[in-house]
Amino acid sequence: MAEAARRDEAEGAPAGANESLDLGAVLAAAALVLSAFPVVAAGFSDRPGPYIVQTYLFWSDLPLIAVGLLRLPDLARRVLARRLDIGTALVVLVAALTVAWAAHPSLRGALQVLRFLGVAGAVVSTARGGPNVRRLLVGALAGFTAVQVVLATMQRTTGGPVGLQSIGEQSEPLVTIGGSGAPQGTMIHPYLLAGLAMVTIGVLAAVALRLPHRARACASLAGVAGVAIGLTYSRAAVVALAGLVAAILFAVRSRPTRRAALTVLAAVLIGSGATALVAGDGWIGRAQESSIGSNLTSGRGELADQALAIIRRHPLIGVGTGRYVLAVEEDVAVADRSTRLLQPVHAVPLLLLAEGGVVAAAAVGLLALALVRTALRAGPAGWALLVGYAPFLLLDHFPVTFPQGLVITAAWLTALELSSTARSEPAEADAARLVGS
């Protein structure tokens, strides 16, 4: 406890602050909960088109931006202390995106910079918290996921919406993937639901590894989250799940933690596997596409080529934060490199490099280094969290383009940081400080 108090004081927080549930953690949890309802608070675009070319402020943005502004002093102190951690790396990324926005100003870009600032603030607010903060994170994440899985199951069963359009449910909630309808709950796309499920599974696996006596409760909730993997036909989720399983099995050696990990993994595999069998038409379609080479990468190669062309044209400061699709639209030669619908490149590092140039590239590299360093410090729980979400960052764009995706990414980064903090604390305090005794 004395070490925790000294750490708080070093970061400008009062001693003992980590024992309470502070405003920043509450705002971060509120952003997570409100992201379940993708309702527009204000719109600023006159042009027609999908969200990727429009500018909207969602209700979930309000607490997310608020926590970023609230934690500005803490974030500044972290940079001055030159600490290599996730929070500091995020501040550097926010600075890089701010430079790119200043060079190519837009309201859309300004909102995106503030959202990234909110992600950094959420990580700092929750990483310095105690048992109450950790209970709040795990409870909000698990509850959010369970509700989304129930809604998605109902949509798949009924073949349509369940009557929640007023709070963000799509009028057509089934997206055709692999020739079948993949449900999305109140998420913007089924793949966001898959990403949410994988973050939740990683968090629950981390809790079970640190607190083996809670393995059964974690397994029950993780099994529910696994249902989303079976319903959404996301190949990135399959890769992520395989990586998470491998990371845990490879790293876990002691008998108590091994038993806890196997309990959680068995529940996830049963939940996802049984669902995939029941809703197997989409998986069969995806397998057939892969076997004959049809739609194998969903146009990711074309989109990557498009992004590289943008990077070559704007290498120093990019095309501006939040302006990737608009920049592609404005450059006919680049737009013609993809025959598919106008959309962001399906690789977050390439997207950030195209929007922010070499400065953003350096920030992304620093963040990647911080993520690996944090996973190394956290052990099996950290590696499970890292590999359980990284495929979405490398194979999709939603982790940073959609407000819901950014909130999910914030929850993942926070959990990864917390796993490292818990491992570095005295062993007798682990149970009290991860999710509370």
N, C-alpha and C positions, 0 to 999 in steps of 0.2 A: 504493500500500500504506500509505503514511503517513496518508493521508486516512482509509482504512478503519480504521486503528488508533485515530486520534483519535475516529472515530465510535463505536467500541466503548467507549472510555473514557468518552465523554460519556453513554453509556447504562448505565454501571456494569459493563461487561464488560471483562475484561482484554485488553490489546492482543494481537493475534494470535489471539484466540479464534475469529475467523471462518475461520481456516485449518484448524480441526479439526472433527471430527464430534462435536458435543456431545450430551449425554443428551437434551435437549429435541427435537432433530431426530430422534433414534432413536425416541423415544416417538411423535412425530408420524407417522413412517413405519410404526411398529407398529400404530397406530390405523387407518391406511389399509389395511394388509394384513389385519388382523383383521376389518375391516368386511366383507370378502368372505365371512365366515362368520357370518351373523346368528344366533348361538347365544346363548340367554339364560343369563346367569350367575346371576341371581337374579330372582325375581318377587315383587311386593309387592301384587298385586291379587287380591281374592276375587271380584269381580264378573265375569260373562261379558262377552264383546264383543271387538272387534278391538283392535289395538294402540293406536289413537288414543284409547281410553278406559282403557287399562291402564297399569300402571307396571312396566317391565322395566329391568333393568341388563344390558346386553350386554357381552361380553368386550371388544369394541372400545372401550367406554366407559372401561375401566380406564386404558389408556395415554393416552387423550384427556384425561381428568380430571387425570391425573398431570402432564401437561405444562402444564396450566393452573395448577395449584398450584405447580409448580416455577418458573414464570415470573412469579408474582405480584409480586415486587420489581421486575422489569424493567417490567411493565405499569404499576405505580404510578409509576415514574420517568417513563415516557412521558407520563402524564397531567400530572404536575407540570411537565414541560418544555413542555406545551401545543403539541405537535407535531400538525399535521394530516396524519395518515397512517392507513392501514387499521388498524394495531394499536391506536392510540389511540382511534379511532372505535369499535372493537369493545369496548374497555374501558368506554366510555361506555354502549354498548348493554347490556353485562352489568350495569352499575350500575342502569340503568333497569329491566331485567327482575328484578333483585334487589328493588327497591322494590315492583314489582307482586307478586312472590312473597310478600314480607313482609305485604302487605295482604291477600292471599288465599293463605295457606300451604298447601302440599300437597307430598307426597313426590315426586310427578311433576314439579311445578314446580322443586323443589330440584335434581333430577337435570338438568333442562333448563338451569337457570342454570349448573351445573357444566360441562355440555357446551359451552355458549357460551363459558365461561371457557377451556375447552380449545382451542376454535377460535382464540381470541385468542392463547393461549400458543403454539400451533402456528405461527401466522403470525410471531410475534416470533422464535421459535427458528430457523426456517428462513430468514427474511429476513436475519438477521445472519450467515448461514453462508457458507462459501467453496465451492470446487469440489466437495469431497466431499459436502457437503450437497445441492448441486444435482444431482449424479449420483444421489444416493439418491432425491431427489424424482422426477426424470424416470424413473429405472429402476423404482421401485415403482409409479408411476402407469401407465406403459406396460405393465409386466408384469401388473398387476392387470387392466387393461382387456383385454389379449389373452386371458387365461384366461377372463374372463367372456364374451367373444365366442365362443370355442371351445365353451364350455358351452351358450351360447344357440343356437348353430348345431346342436349335437347334439340339443338339446331340440326344436328346430323340425323337424329331420330325422326323429327317432324319434316325435314326437308325444307325448312324455311325459318324465318325469324320467330322469336318467342314473345314479341310484343314490347320490346324495350327500346324502340327506335328513339324515343324522347331522351334517352340518356346515352345514346351513341351507338346502339346496335344498327348495323347496316340493313337496309331493306332487302338486300340479297347477301345473306351472311355466308353462303357456301361458294367458295372459289374453286373453279375447275382446275384440278391438279391431277395429272396422271389419268385423265378421263373420268375422275370421280369428284364429288363435292367435298372439299375440306372446310370444316367450320372454323370460325374465328372468335366466337364469343362476342365481346364488345371491343376486341382489338381491331386495328386497321387492316390486318392481314393475318392469315393463319400462321405465317412464319414468325410473327411477333409472339403469338401464343406459344409456339415451339420454343422460342428463345426464353420467354418467361419461365416455362416449365423447366428448362435446363438449368437456369440460375437457381430456381427453387430446389431442384434435386441436388445441385452442388452444395448449397447452403445446408440442407438437411443432412447430407453425407458428412459435411464438416462438423456439424453438431454431434452426430453419432460417433465420429472418430474421437472427438474431445471428451464426450460424455457418453460412454458406452451404455450406461444404465438408461439412457433415453432412446436407445436404438429402436425399440418397438414403435414408439410414438412417431419417430422420424420416418420409419419404414412405411407406416400407414399413410402419412401425408405424401411421401415420395412416390408411393404407388399410385396415388390419385394424380399427381403431376405427370407420371409416366403415361397416363391415358392420352394426354395432349400430344405426345410424340406419335402415338399410333394413329391419331385422327388427322394430323396436319400434313402428312406425306412430305416432311422436310428431310431432304438428304443431309443437309448440314447438321440437323439434330441427330441423325443416326451416327454421323462421324463424331459429333461431340459426345454422345453417349458412349460410344466405343472407347474414345479417349479417356473419359472419366472412369469407366470400369477398369481399363488397363492401368491408369495411374494409381488407383487405389489398390488393386491386387498386387501390383509390382512393389509398392512402397510399404504396405502394412505388414508388420512382422510380429508384433506382440499378439498373444491369443485374445485378450479382451477386445482390442480394437479390431482385430481381424473378424471376430464374430459379429461385432456391431456393423462393420462395413458390409459383410456378406448379407446380413439381414436387410439392410437398406437396398443394396444392389439387387437382391432377389425380388424385393417388392417392386422396384422400378421395372425390371425386366418382365415380370409377370404382368404388371399394369400395361406397359407399352406393347408387349408381345401379344397378349390376349386381345387388346383393342385392334392391333394390326391384323389379326386373323379375322375378326368380325367385320372390320372395314377394309378388307384386303384388296378390294377392286382397284383402289388408287395406287397401292403399292405394286400390284401386278402391272398396272399401266406404266409406272415409273421404271420397273425392271425391264419391261419390253422396250421402252425408249432407250434405256442404257445399252441393252444387248444389241440393238441394231444401229446404235449411234445416232438415233433421232432425238433431237432436243437434249442431248447428253449434258450440256453445260448451260442450257437455257439462255444462250446468247452471251454468256459471260466473256468469252473471248473477244467478240466484237466490241463489247462495252469497254473492256480493258484496252483494246487498241484505240478506241475513241478517247479514253482518258489519257493515254500516253501522248496522243496528238495534242490534246489541250495542254499537257505539261510542257511539251516542247515549244509550244507557242507562248506560254506564260510561265517561264521557269522560276523567276525571282519571287514574285508575290502572288502568283496564282491569278485566278479569275474573280476572286472575292468570296468571302464566307457566305455560304447559302446560295451561291449563284451558279453552281455547276450546270444544272440543267438549262438554265437561262443562257449561259455562255455557249453551250452546245447548240442550242436552238438558234443563236445568233450567227453561228459559224456553219454555213451550209456544207463546206468541205468536210468538217469534222462530223456533223450530223449524219452525213451520207455513209460514214464508216459502219453504222449499225442500221440494219433493215428492220429492227424491231421498234416497239413503242419507245418514245423519248423517256428515258429514266436514268437515274444515277448509276455509275459504275458499281458493280457488286463486289467491292473490296474497299473497306473503310480506309486503309492506308493510302491507296491511290486517290480516293475521293478527297481526303484532307490535303494531300500533296497538290492536287489539281486546283483546289480552292485557295490554299495558303502558300504555295511555292516552297522554296528551299527552307525557309524559316519554319514552316509547319512540318516539313520533313524531319528537321532536327528535333522538333518537339515530340513528334511521333516516335522517333528513335529513342529519345529519353524516356518516354512513357513505357515503351516496350521493355527497356532495361529495368525500369522500376517494377514492372509487373513480374518479370522473371526473378528479380532479387527478392521480391515479397513472397513469391511462391517457394523459393528456396528456404527462406526463413520460416515459413509456415509449415513446411513438411507435406505429408500426404494430403491434408485438407486443402492446402494452398494449391497444389498441383491439380487436384480434382476440380477445384473452382476454375483454375486457369484454362485447362484443356476442355472443360465443359461448356465454355462460351466462346473461346477463340475462333472456332470454325465459322461462327456467324459473322465475326469481324472480317474474316478473310474471304467469305463467300457471299456476303450480302451487304446491303447498305443501311437497313433499317435501324441498326444500333445507334446511328447518329443522325439520320435524316428525319425520322418521325419523332415527335415529342414523346410518345409512348416508348419508343425504342431507347431514347436517351435516359428516361427514367429507369428502365430495366437495366441499362448499362451502368447507371449510377448505383443501383442496388448490388450489381455484381462487383463493381470496384470496391464498394464499401465492405462487402462480405470478405473479399480477398484481403483487404487491409486489416479487418478485424481478426481474420484467421492468423495473421502474422503477429498481431498484438497479443492475442491470447497465448500463442506459443511462447512468446518472450517473457511472459509473466511467471511468477513462482508456481510450481506444480500444485501446491495445496490451494491456490486461489483459482485454478482453472474452472472448476464447476460453478463457482459463484460468479465468474466474470464473463463466461461465454453467453449463456442464455439465462443465468440465474439458477440458484439451487432450488 
